[in-house]
Amino acid sequence: MLKEGVNVSLGTDGQGSGSNLDMFETMKFSSLLQKGIYEDVRSMESYEVLKMATINGAKALGLESEIRKY
């Protein structure tokens, strides 16, 4: 999806469904799943995972102009 230009973002599920609301765990599993599926440690760069958890989430909500980019 990233290669096709789709804005992929990460989030956690609500507390009522048993999620622990841990974004770092979500980021970790997102990265590990991609690497395991493609059997290539370079298939998901850490920077891309960080973007999916931060600025891409803001883009999904239409708030990217509210976030300072460095």
mmCIF file of the N, C-alpha and C atoms, coordinates in Angstrom:
data_MODEL
# 
_entry.id   MODEL 
# 
loop_
_atom_site.group_PDB 
_atom_site.id 
_atom_site.type_symbol 
_atom_site.label_atom_id 
_atom_site.label_alt_id 
_atom_site.label_comp_id 
_atom_site.label_asym_id 
_atom_site.label_entity_id 
_atom_site.label_seq_id 
_atom_site.pdbx_PDB_ins_code 
_atom_site.Cartn_x 
_atom_site.Cartn_y 
_atom_site.Cartn_z 
_atom_site.occupancy 
_atom_site.B_iso_or_equiv 
_atom_site.pdbx_formal_charge 
_atom_site.auth_seq_id 
_atom_site.auth_comp_id 
_atom_site.auth_asym_id 
_atom_site.auth_atom_id 
_atom_site.pdbx_PDB_model_num 
ATOM 1   N N  . MET A 1 1  ? 0.817   -1.185  0.000  1.00 0.00 ? 1  MET A N  1 
ATOM 2   C CA . MET A 1 1  ? 0.000   0.000   0.000  1.00 0.00 ? 1  MET A CA 1 
ATOM 3   C C  . MET A 1 1  ? 0.867   1.256   0.000  1.00 0.00 ? 1  MET A C  1 
ATOM 4   N N  . LEU A 1 2  ? 1.976   1.212   0.738  1.00 0.00 ? 2  LEU A N  1 
ATOM 5   C CA . LEU A 1 2  ? 2.869   2.372   0.764  1.00 0.00 ? 2  LEU A CA 1 
ATOM 6   C C  . LEU A 1 2  ? 3.449   2.644   -0.617 1.00 0.00 ? 2  LEU A C  1 
ATOM 7   N N  . LYS A 1 3  ? 3.818   1.591   -1.327 1.00 0.00 ? 3  LYS A N  1 
ATOM 8   C CA . LYS A 1 3  ? 4.381   1.754   -2.667 1.00 0.00 ? 3  LYS A CA 1 
ATOM 9   C C  . LYS A 1 3  ? 3.382   2.369   -3.636 1.00 0.00 ? 3  LYS A C  1 
ATOM 10  N N  . GLU A 1 4  ? 2.090   2.172   -3.385 1.00 0.00 ? 4  GLU A N  1 
ATOM 11  C CA . GLU A 1 4  ? 1.033   2.730   -4.235 1.00 0.00 ? 4  GLU A CA 1 
ATOM 12  C C  . GLU A 1 4  ? 0.619   4.130   -3.808 1.00 0.00 ? 4  GLU A C  1 
ATOM 13  N N  . GLY A 1 5  ? 1.243   4.656   -2.748 1.00 0.00 ? 5  GLY A N  1 
ATOM 14  C CA . GLY A 1 5  ? 0.952   6.012   -2.308 1.00 0.00 ? 5  GLY A CA 1 
ATOM 15  C C  . GLY A 1 5  ? -0.209  6.137   -1.336 1.00 0.00 ? 5  GLY A C  1 
ATOM 16  N N  . VAL A 1 6  ? -0.676  5.018   -0.801 1.00 0.00 ? 6  VAL A N  1 
ATOM 17  C CA . VAL A 1 6  ? -1.768  5.050   0.169  1.00 0.00 ? 6  VAL A CA 1 
ATOM 18  C C  . VAL A 1 6  ? -1.224  5.543   1.511  1.00 0.00 ? 6  VAL A C  1 
ATOM 19  N N  . ASN A 1 7  ? -1.959  6.426   2.159  1.00 0.00 ? 7  ASN A N  1 
ATOM 20  C CA . ASN A 1 7  ? -1.565  6.933   3.467  1.00 0.00 ? 7  ASN A CA 1 
ATOM 21  C C  . ASN A 1 7  ? -1.900  5.880   4.519  1.00 0.00 ? 7  ASN A C  1 
ATOM 22  N N  . VAL A 1 8  ? -0.900  5.169   4.994  1.00 0.00 ? 8  VAL A N  1 
ATOM 23  C CA . VAL A 1 8  ? -1.082  4.128   5.999  1.00 0.00 ? 8  VAL A CA 1 
ATOM 24  C C  . VAL A 1 8  ? -0.750  4.720   7.359  1.00 0.00 ? 8  VAL A C  1 
ATOM 25  N N  . SER A 1 9  ? -1.671  4.566   8.302  1.00 0.00 ? 9  SER A N  1 
ATOM 26  C CA . SER A 1 9  ? -1.415  5.078   9.648  1.00 0.00 ? 9  SER A CA 1 
ATOM 27  C C  . SER A 1 9  ? -1.728  3.981   10.659 1.00 0.00 ? 9  SER A C  1 
ATOM 28  N N  . LEU A 1 10 ? -1.181  4.137   11.844 1.00 0.00 ? 10 LEU A N  1 
ATOM 29  C CA . LEU A 1 10 ? -1.363  3.154   12.913 1.00 0.00 ? 10 LEU A CA 1 
ATOM 30  C C  . LEU A 1 10 ? -2.146  3.763   14.057 1.00 0.00 ? 10 LEU A C  1 
ATOM 31  N N  . GLY A 1 11 ? -2.834  2.904   14.784 1.00 0.00 ? 11 GLY A N  1 
ATOM 32  C CA . GLY A 1 11 ? -3.550  3.329   15.974 1.00 0.00 ? 11 GLY A CA 1 
ATOM 33  C C  . GLY A 1 11 ? -3.805  2.121   16.848 1.00 0.00 ? 11 GLY A C  1 
ATOM 34  N N  . THR A 1 12 ? -4.355  2.356   18.017 1.00 0.00 ? 12 THR A N  1 
ATOM 35  C CA . THR A 1 12 ? -4.688  1.259   18.920 1.00 0.00 ? 12 THR A CA 1 
ATOM 36  C C  . THR A 1 12 ? -6.193  1.128   19.021 1.00 0.00 ? 12 THR A C  1 
ATOM 37  N N  . ASP A 1 13 ? -6.620  -0.032  19.447 1.00 0.00 ? 13 ASP A N  1 
ATOM 38  C CA . ASP A 1 13 ? -8.039  -0.311  19.610 1.00 0.00 ? 13 ASP A CA 1 
ATOM 39  C C  . ASP A 1 13 ? -8.505  0.246   20.955 1.00 0.00 ? 13 ASP A C  1 
ATOM 40  N N  . GLY A 1 14 ? -9.785  0.287   21.154 1.00 0.00 ? 14 GLY A N  1 
ATOM 41  C CA . GLY A 1 14 ? -10.316 0.793   22.411 1.00 0.00 ? 14 GLY A CA 1 
ATOM 42  C C  . GLY A 1 14 ? -10.075 -0.152  23.565 1.00 0.00 ? 14 GLY A C  1 
ATOM 43  N N  . GLN A 1 15 ? -10.098 0.375   24.771 1.00 0.00 ? 15 GLN A N  1 
ATOM 44  C CA . GLN A 1 15 ? -9.834  -0.412  25.965 1.00 0.00 ? 15 GLN A CA 1 
ATOM 45  C C  . GLN A 1 15 ? -10.871 -1.518  26.151 1.00 0.00 ? 15 GLN A C  1 
ATOM 46  N N  . GLY A 1 16 ? -12.088 -1.309  25.693 1.00 0.00 ? 16 GLY A N  1 
ATOM 47  C CA . GLY A 1 16 ? -13.146 -2.295  25.857 1.00 0.00 ? 16 GLY A CA 1 
ATOM 48  C C  . GLY A 1 16 ? -12.907 -3.601  25.116 1.00 0.00 ? 16 GLY A C  1 
ATOM 49  N N  . SER A 1 17 ? -12.035 -3.586  24.120 1.00 0.00 ? 17 SER A N  1 
ATOM 50  C CA . SER A 1 17 ? -11.767 -4.804  23.359 1.00 0.00 ? 17 SER A CA 1 
ATOM 51  C C  . SER A 1 17 ? -10.517 -5.526  23.838 1.00 0.00 ? 17 SER A C  1 
ATOM 52  N N  . GLY A 1 18 ? -9.969  -5.124  24.952 1.00 0.00 ? 18 GLY A N  1 
ATOM 53  C CA . GLY A 1 18 ? -8.817  -5.809  25.522 1.00 0.00 ? 18 GLY A CA 1 
ATOM 54  C C  . GLY A 1 18 ? -7.477  -5.282  25.078 1.00 0.00 ? 18 GLY A C  1 
ATOM 55  N N  . SER A 1 19 ? -7.465  -4.226  24.281 1.00 0.00 ? 19 SER A N  1 
ATOM 56  C CA . SER A 1 19 ? -6.205  -3.640  23.848 1.00 0.00 ? 19 SER A CA 1 
ATOM 57  C C  . SER A 1 19 ? -5.539  -2.935  25.019 1.00 0.00 ? 19 SER A C  1 
ATOM 58  N N  . ASN A 1 20 ? -4.223  -2.890  24.998 1.00 0.00 ? 20 ASN A N  1 
ATOM 59  C CA . ASN A 1 20 ? -3.529  -2.195  26.076 1.00 0.00 ? 20 ASN A CA 1 
ATOM 60  C C  . ASN A 1 20 ? -3.174  -0.760  25.703 1.00 0.00 ? 20 ASN A C  1 
ATOM 61  N N  . LEU A 1 21 ? -3.593  -0.307  24.529 1.00 0.00 ? 21 LEU A N  1 
ATOM 62  C CA . LEU A 1 21 ? -3.395  1.070   24.078 1.00 0.00 ? 21 LEU A CA 1 
ATOM 63  C C  . LEU A 1 21 ? -1.923  1.462   23.993 1.00 0.00 ? 21 LEU A C  1 
ATOM 64  N N  . ASP A 1 22 ? -1.059  0.521   23.666 1.00 0.00 ? 22 ASP A N  1 
ATOM 65  C CA . ASP A 1 22 ? 0.379   0.749   23.610 1.00 0.00 ? 22 ASP A CA 1 
ATOM 66  C C  . ASP A 1 22 ? 0.814   0.959   22.160 1.00 0.00 ? 22 ASP A C  1 
ATOM 67  N N  . MET A 1 23 ? 1.066   2.219   21.786 1.00 0.00 ? 23 MET A N  1 
ATOM 68  C CA . MET A 1 23 ? 1.470   2.526   20.410 1.00 0.00 ? 23 MET A CA 1 
ATOM 69  C C  . MET A 1 23 ? 2.827   1.942   20.068 1.00 0.00 ? 23 MET A C  1 
ATOM 70  N N  . PHE A 1 24 ? 3.725   1.875   21.042 1.00 0.00 ? 24 PHE A N  1 
ATOM 71  C CA . PHE A 1 24 ? 5.045   1.302   20.763 1.00 0.00 ? 24 PHE A CA 1 
ATOM 72  C C  . PHE A 1 24 ? 4.929   -0.181  20.416 1.00 0.00 ? 24 PHE A C  1 
ATOM 73  N N  . GLU A 1 25 ? 4.038   -0.889  21.087 1.00 0.00 ? 25 GLU A N  1 
ATOM 74  C CA . GLU A 1 25 ? 3.808   -2.296  20.764 1.00 0.00 ? 25 GLU A CA 1 
ATOM 75  C C  . GLU A 1 25 ? 3.198   -2.424  19.369 1.00 0.00 ? 25 GLU A C  1 
ATOM 76  N N  . THR A 1 26 ? 2.268   -1.555  19.033 1.00 0.00 ? 26 THR A N  1 
ATOM 77  C CA . THR A 1 26 ? 1.655   -1.551  17.706 1.00 0.00 ? 26 THR A CA 1 
ATOM 78  C C  . THR A 1 26 ? 2.704   -1.297  16.635 1.00 0.00 ? 26 THR A C  1 
ATOM 79  N N  . MET A 1 27 ? 3.593   -0.355  16.876 1.00 0.00 ? 27 MET A N  1 
ATOM 80  C CA . MET A 1 27 ? 4.666   -0.061  15.926 1.00 0.00 ? 27 MET A CA 1 
ATOM 81  C C  . MET A 1 27 ? 5.595   -1.265  15.769 1.00 0.00 ? 27 MET A C  1 
ATOM 82  N N  . LYS A 1 28 ? 5.926   -1.896  16.873 1.00 0.00 ? 28 LYS A N  1 
ATOM 83  C CA . LYS A 1 28 ? 6.816   -3.062  16.846 1.00 0.00 ? 28 LYS A CA 1 
ATOM 84  C C  . LYS A 1 28 ? 6.206   -4.185  16.019 1.00 0.00 ? 28 LYS A C  1 
ATOM 85  N N  . PHE A 1 29 ? 4.943   -4.531  16.298 1.00 0.00 ? 29 PHE A N  1 
ATOM 86  C CA . PHE A 1 29 ? 4.313   -5.633  15.584 1.00 0.00 ? 29 PHE A CA 1 
ATOM 87  C C  . PHE A 1 29 ? 4.100   -5.315  14.108 1.00 0.00 ? 29 PHE A C  1 
ATOM 88  N N  . SER A 1 30 ? 3.814   -4.070  13.792 1.00 0.00 ? 30 SER A N  1 
ATOM 89  C CA . SER A 1 30 ? 3.660   -3.683  12.389 1.00 0.00 ? 30 SER A CA 1 
ATOM 90  C C  . SER A 1 30 ? 4.944   -3.929  11.618 1.00 0.00 ? 30 SER A C  1 
ATOM 91  N N  . SER A 1 31 ? 6.043   -3.556  12.212 1.00 0.00 ? 31 SER A N  1 
ATOM 92  C CA . SER A 1 31 ? 7.340   -3.752  11.577 1.00 0.00 ? 31 SER A CA 1 
ATOM 93  C C  . SER A 1 31 ? 7.695   -5.230  11.478 1.00 0.00 ? 31 SER A C  1 
ATOM 94  N N  . LEU A 1 32 ? 7.513   -5.963  12.573 1.00 0.00 ? 32 LEU A N  1 
ATOM 95  C CA . LEU A 1 32 ? 7.872   -7.380  12.579 1.00 0.00 ? 32 LEU A CA 1 
ATOM 96  C C  . LEU A 1 32 ? 7.017   -8.205  11.625 1.00 0.00 ? 32 LEU A C  1 
ATOM 97  N N  . LEU A 1 33 ? 5.734   -7.902  11.526 1.00 0.00 ? 33 LEU A N  1 
ATOM 98  C CA . LEU A 1 33 ? 4.860   -8.646  10.618 1.00 0.00 ? 33 LEU A CA 1 
ATOM 99  C C  . LEU A 1 33 ? 5.293   -8.490  9.169  1.00 0.00 ? 33 LEU A C  1 
ATOM 100 N N  . GLN A 1 34 ? 5.614   -7.273  8.774  1.00 0.00 ? 34 GLN A N  1 
ATOM 101 C CA . GLN A 1 34 ? 6.064   -7.047  7.400  1.00 0.00 ? 34 GLN A CA 1 
ATOM 102 C C  . GLN A 1 34 ? 7.362   -7.784  7.117  1.00 0.00 ? 34 GLN A C  1 
ATOM 103 N N  . LYS A 1 35 ? 8.270   -7.720  8.058  1.00 0.00 ? 35 LYS A N  1 
ATOM 104 C CA . LYS A 1 35 ? 9.560   -8.384  7.876  1.00 0.00 ? 35 LYS A CA 1 
ATOM 105 C C  . LYS A 1 35 ? 9.401   -9.891  7.818  1.00 0.00 ? 35 LYS A C  1 
ATOM 106 N N  . GLY A 1 36 ? 8.470   -10.434 8.604  1.00 0.00 ? 36 GLY A N  1 
ATOM 107 C CA . GLY A 1 36 ? 8.225   -11.866 8.594  1.00 0.00 ? 36 GLY A CA 1 
ATOM 108 C C  . GLY A 1 36 ? 7.528   -12.333 7.331  1.00 0.00 ? 36 GLY A C  1 
ATOM 109 N N  . ILE A 1 37 ? 6.569   -11.575 6.866  1.00 0.00 ? 37 ILE A N  1 
ATOM 110 C CA . ILE A 1 37 ? 5.829   -11.941 5.653  1.00 0.00 ? 37 ILE A CA 1 
ATOM 111 C C  . ILE A 1 37 ? 6.745   -11.948 4.445  1.00 0.00 ? 37 ILE A C  1 
ATOM 112 N N  . TYR A 1 38 ? 7.546   -10.919 4.301  1.00 0.00 ? 38 TYR A N  1 
ATOM 113 C CA . TYR A 1 38 ? 8.417   -10.789 3.129  1.00 0.00 ? 38 TYR A CA 1 
ATOM 114 C C  . TYR A 1 38 ? 9.796   -11.428 3.326  1.00 0.00 ? 38 TYR A C  1 
ATOM 115 N N  . GLU A 1 39 ? 10.067  -11.911 4.547  1.00 0.00 ? 39 GLU A N  1 
ATOM 116 C CA . GLU A 1 39 ? 11.353  -12.533 4.877  1.00 0.00 ? 39 GLU A CA 1 
ATOM 117 C C  . GLU A 1 39 ? 12.526  -11.647 4.463  1.00 0.00 ? 39 GLU A C  1 
ATOM 118 N N  . ASP A 1 40 ? 12.380  -10.363 4.760  1.00 0.00 ? 40 ASP A N  1 
ATOM 119 C CA . ASP A 1 40 ? 13.397  -9.376  4.405  1.00 0.00 ? 40 ASP A CA 1 
ATOM 120 C C  . ASP A 1 40 ? 13.394  -8.289  5.482  1.00 0.00 ? 40 ASP A C  1 
ATOM 121 N N  . VAL A 1 41 ? 14.489  -8.159  6.197  1.00 0.00 ? 41 VAL A N  1 
ATOM 122 C CA . VAL A 1 41 ? 14.545  -7.172  7.282  1.00 0.00 ? 41 VAL A CA 1 
ATOM 123 C C  . VAL A 1 41 ? 14.475  -5.737  6.772  1.00 0.00 ? 41 VAL A C  1 
ATOM 124 N N  . ARG A 1 42 ? 14.698  -5.531  5.489  1.00 0.00 ? 42 ARG A N  1 
ATOM 125 C CA . ARG A 1 42 ? 14.638  -4.182  4.920  1.00 0.00 ? 42 ARG A CA 1 
ATOM 126 C C  . ARG A 1 42 ? 13.261  -3.833  4.366  1.00 0.00 ? 42 ARG A C  1 
ATOM 127 N N  . SER A 1 43 ? 12.291  -4.724  4.511  1.00 0.00 ? 43 SER A N  1 
ATOM 128 C CA . SER A 1 43 ? 10.977  -4.487  3.913  1.00 0.00 ? 43 SER A CA 1 
ATOM 129 C C  . SER A 1 43 ? 10.198  -3.372  4.597  1.00 0.00 ? 43 SER A C  1 
ATOM 130 N N  . MET A 1 44 ? 10.519  -3.076  5.860  1.00 0.00 ? 44 MET A N  1 
ATOM 131 C CA . MET A 1 44 ? 9.823   -2.009  6.576  1.00 0.00 ? 44 MET A CA 1 
ATOM 132 C C  . MET A 1 44 ? 10.841  -1.244  7.405  1.00 0.00 ? 44 MET A C  1 
ATOM 133 N N  . GLU A 1 45 ? 11.193  -0.058  6.930  1.00 0.00 ? 45 GLU A N  1 
ATOM 134 C CA . GLU A 1 45 ? 12.160  0.782   7.637  1.00 0.00 ? 45 GLU A CA 1 
ATOM 135 C C  . GLU A 1 45 ? 11.530  1.372   8.904  1.00 0.00 ? 45 GLU A C  1 
ATOM 136 N N  . SER A 1 46 ? 12.330  1.533   9.928  1.00 0.00 ? 46 SER A N  1 
ATOM 137 C CA . SER A 1 46 ? 11.851  2.089   11.196 1.00 0.00 ? 46 SER A CA 1 
ATOM 138 C C  . SER A 1 46 ? 11.261  3.483   11.011 1.00 0.00 ? 46 SER A C  1 
ATOM 139 N N  . TYR A 1 47 ? 11.862  4.271   10.130 1.00 0.00 ? 47 TYR A N  1 
ATOM 140 C CA . TYR A 1 47 ? 11.369  5.623   9.884  1.00 0.00 ? 47 TYR A CA 1 
ATOM 141 C C  . TYR A 1 47 ? 9.946   5.591   9.311  1.00 0.00 ? 47 TYR A C  1 
ATOM 142 N N  . GLU A 1 48 ? 9.659   4.615   8.452  1.00 0.00 ? 48 GLU A N  1 
ATOM 143 C CA . GLU A 1 48 ? 8.311   4.497   7.883  1.00 0.00 ? 48 GLU A CA 1 
ATOM 144 C C  . GLU A 1 48 ? 7.298   4.145   8.965  1.00 0.00 ? 48 GLU A C  1 
ATOM 145 N N  . VAL A 1 49 ? 7.673   3.271   9.879  1.00 0.00 ? 49 VAL A N  1 
ATOM 146 C CA . VAL A 1 49 ? 6.783   2.901   10.980 1.00 0.00 ? 49 VAL A CA 1 
ATOM 147 C C  . VAL A 1 49 ? 6.523   4.115   11.861 1.00 0.00 ? 49 VAL A C  1 
ATOM 148 N N  . LEU A 1 50 ? 7.557   4.894   12.138 1.00 0.00 ? 50 LEU A N  1 
ATOM 149 C CA . LEU A 1 50 ? 7.393   6.106   12.939 1.00 0.00 ? 50 LEU A CA 1 
ATOM 150 C C  . LEU A 1 50 ? 6.453   7.090   12.245 1.00 0.00 ? 50 LEU A C  1 
ATOM 151 N N  . LYS A 1 51 ? 6.618   7.244   10.938 1.00 0.00 ? 51 LYS A N  1 
ATOM 152 C CA . LYS A 1 51 ? 5.717   8.135   10.183 1.00 0.00 ? 51 LYS A CA 1 
ATOM 153 C C  . LYS A 1 51 ? 4.278   7.630   10.236 1.00 0.00 ? 51 LYS A C  1 
ATOM 154 N N  . MET A 1 52 ? 4.079   6.323   10.146 1.00 0.00 ? 52 MET A N  1 
ATOM 155 C CA . MET A 1 52 ? 2.725   5.766   10.189 1.00 0.00 ? 52 MET A CA 1 
ATOM 156 C C  . MET A 1 52 ? 2.066   6.033   11.535 1.00 0.00 ? 52 MET A C  1 
ATOM 157 N N  . ALA A 1 53 ? 2.864   6.088   12.596 1.00 0.00 ? 53 ALA A N  1 
ATOM 158 C CA . ALA A 1 53 ? 2.320   6.316   13.935 1.00 0.00 ? 53 ALA A CA 1 
ATOM 159 C C  . ALA A 1 53 ? 2.154   7.798   14.261 1.00 0.00 ? 53 ALA A C  1 
ATOM 160 N N  . THR A 1 54 ? 2.713   8.689   13.454 1.00 0.00 ? 54 THR A N  1 
ATOM 161 C CA . THR A 1 54 ? 2.674   10.120  13.779 1.00 0.00 ? 54 THR A CA 1 
ATOM 162 C C  . THR A 1 54 ? 2.037   10.932  12.645 1.00 0.00 ? 54 THR A C  1 
ATOM 163 N N  . ILE A 1 55 ? 2.829   11.397  11.717 1.00 0.00 ? 55 ILE A N  1 
ATOM 164 C CA . ILE A 1 55 ? 2.336   12.330  10.697 1.00 0.00 ? 55 ILE A CA 1 
ATOM 165 C C  . ILE A 1 55 ? 1.285   11.704  9.783  1.00 0.00 ? 55 ILE A C  1 
ATOM 166 N N  . ASN A 1 56 ? 1.399   10.404  9.487  1.00 0.00 ? 56 ASN A N  1 
ATOM 167 C CA . ASN A 1 56 ? 0.390   9.777   8.636  1.00 0.00 ? 56 ASN A CA 1 
ATOM 168 C C  . ASN A 1 56 ? -0.965  9.715   9.338  1.00 0.00 ? 56 ASN A C  1 
ATOM 169 N N  . GLY A 1 57 ? -0.952  9.550   10.661 1.00 0.00 ? 57 GLY A N  1 
ATOM 170 C CA . GLY A 1 57 ? -2.201  9.609   11.419 1.00 0.00 ? 57 GLY A CA 1 
ATOM 171 C C  . GLY A 1 57 ? -2.814  10.998  11.353 1.00 0.00 ? 57 GLY A C  1 
ATOM 172 N N  . ALA A 1 58 ? -1.975  12.013  11.440 1.00 0.00 ? 58 ALA A N  1 
ATOM 173 C CA . ALA A 1 58 ? -2.462  13.393  11.324 1.00 0.00 ? 58 ALA A CA 1 
ATOM 174 C C  . ALA A 1 58 ? -3.046  13.639  9.933  1.00 0.00 ? 58 ALA A C  1 
ATOM 175 N N  . LYS A 1 59 ? -2.392  13.110  8.897  1.00 0.00 ? 59 LYS A N  1 
ATOM 176 C CA . LYS A 1 59 ? -2.914  13.242  7.532  1.00 0.00 ? 59 LYS A CA 1 
ATOM 177 C C  . LYS A 1 59 ? -4.270  12.573  7.404  1.00 0.00 ? 59 LYS A C  1 
ATOM 178 N N  . ALA A 1 60 ? -4.410  11.389  8.008  1.00 0.00 ? 60 ALA A N  1 
ATOM 179 C CA . ALA A 1 60 ? -5.677  10.659  7.944  1.00 0.00 ? 60 ALA A CA 1 
ATOM 180 C C  . ALA A 1 60 ? -6.818  11.450  8.574  1.00 0.00 ? 60 ALA A C  1 
ATOM 181 N N  . LEU A 1 61 ? -6.487  12.270  9.560  1.00 0.00 ? 61 LEU A N  1 
ATOM 182 C CA . LEU A 1 61 ? -7.490  13.091  10.234 1.00 0.00 ? 61 LEU A CA 1 
ATOM 183 C C  . LEU A 1 61 ? -7.608  14.487  9.644  1.00 0.00 ? 61 LEU A C  1 
ATOM 184 N N  . GLY A 1 62 ? -6.792  14.767  8.606  1.00 0.00 ? 62 GLY A N  1 
ATOM 185 C CA . GLY A 1 62 ? -6.821  16.085  7.982  1.00 0.00 ? 62 GLY A CA 1 
ATOM 186 C C  . GLY A 1 62 ? -6.141  17.150  8.819  1.00 0.00 ? 62 GLY A C  1 
ATOM 187 N N  . LEU A 1 63 ? -5.200  16.739  9.655  1.00 0.00 ? 63 LEU A N  1 
ATOM 188 C CA . LEU A 1 63 ? -4.531  17.676  10.560 1.00 0.00 ? 63 LEU A CA 1 
ATOM 189 C C  . LEU A 1 63 ? -3.061  17.871  10.249 1.00 0.00 ? 63 LEU A C  1 
ATOM 190 N N  . GLU A 1 64 ? -2.592  17.434  9.082  1.00 0.00 ? 64 GLU A N  1 
ATOM 191 C CA . GLU A 1 64 ? -1.159  17.519  8.795  1.00 0.00 ? 64 GLU A CA 1 
ATOM 192 C C  . GLU A 1 64 ? -0.636  18.948  8.815  1.00 0.00 ? 64 GLU A C  1 
ATOM 193 N N  . SER A 1 65 ? -1.473  19.922  8.487  1.00 0.00 ? 65 SER A N  1 
ATOM 194 C CA . SER A 1 65 ? -1.012  21.311  8.524  1.00 0.00 ? 65 SER A CA 1 
ATOM 195 C C  . SER A 1 65 ? -0.866  21.831  9.950  1.00 0.00 ? 65 SER A C  1 
ATOM 196 N N  . GLU A 1 66 ? -1.452  21.127  10.920 1.00 0.00 ? 66 GLU A N  1 
ATOM 197 C CA . GLU A 1 66 ? -1.366  21.521  12.321 1.00 0.00 ? 66 GLU A CA 1 
ATOM 198 C C  . GLU A 1 66 ? -0.095  20.985  12.979 1.00 0.00 ? 66 GLU A C  1 
ATOM 199 N N  . ILE A 1 67 ? 0.550   20.026  12.328 1.00 0.00 ? 67 ILE A N  1 
ATOM 200 C CA . ILE A 1 67 ? 1.729   19.373  12.894 1.00 0.00 ? 67 ILE A CA 1 
ATOM 201 C C  . ILE A 1 67 ? 2.977   20.003  12.291 1.00 0.00 ? 67 ILE A C  1 
ATOM 202 N N  . ARG A 1 68 ? 3.910   20.388  13.141 1.00 0.00 ? 68 ARG A N  1 
ATOM 203 C CA . ARG A 1 68 ? 5.187   20.938  12.656 1.00 0.00 ? 68 ARG A CA 1 
ATOM 204 C C  . ARG A 1 68 ? 6.031   19.820  12.081 1.00 0.00 ? 68 ARG A C  1 
ATOM 205 N N  . LYS A 1 69 ? 6.538   20.033  10.887 1.00 0.00 ? 69 LYS A N  1 
ATOM 206 C CA . LYS A 1 69 ? 7.407   19.056  10.258 1.00 0.00 ? 69 LYS A CA 1 
ATOM 207 C C  . LYS A 1 69 ? 8.846   19.532  10.383 1.00 0.00 ? 69 LYS A C  1 
ATOM 208 N N  . TYR A 1 70 ? 9.720   18.628  10.763 1.00 0.00 ? 70 TYR A N  1 
ATOM 209 C CA . TYR A 1 70 ? 11.136  18.960  10.917 1.00 0.00 ? 70 TYR A CA 1 
ATOM 210 C C  . TYR A 1 70 ? 11.931  18.343  9.816  1.00 0.00 ? 70 TYR A C  1 
# 
